[in-house]
Amino acid sequence: MENYVLANSIQVFCVAAPSFPAGIMEAHQKLHELAPFTTGRKFFGLSRPENGAIVYKAAAEEQYEGEGAKNGCETLVIRQGNYISIVLHNFMQDALSIGNAFRQLLAQPGLDPEGYCVEYYLSDKDVRCMVRLA
């Protein structure tokens, strides 16, 4: 586990998963139809409890202002600040690794109660799981 500083807020547009966790892959597939994977764009998975259920959103960094609205998507901001994080390498080889990482992170004190569990995809093999600190 390590501290990670997100120096700048990131404006993203999202595709909500129809269910959690079963709908995660579907949300990412729909997102990538709108925003194909490129090295110049950041991709995320965002989740948190809302109204008693876990809500999951696949998200892509906006490349220009209004890109999300143009695509008919919800937009939000991943807030800059201090995060607690775990980097997972070859995460696809262990289907439970992301969930296990977030269980460890969510057990830490001082978390932002309004924050998201953020999956920051560093590549197609590596992901930084992170939770914002208050």
Secondary structure, DSSP 8 states (H G I E B T S, - for coil): -EEEEE-S-EEEEEEE-SSTTTTHHHHHHHHHHHS---TTS-EEEEEEEETTEEEEEEEEE-SSTTHHHHTT-EEEEE--EEEEEEEEESGGG-TTHHHHHHHHHHTSSSB-TT--EEEEESSSSEEEEEEEB-
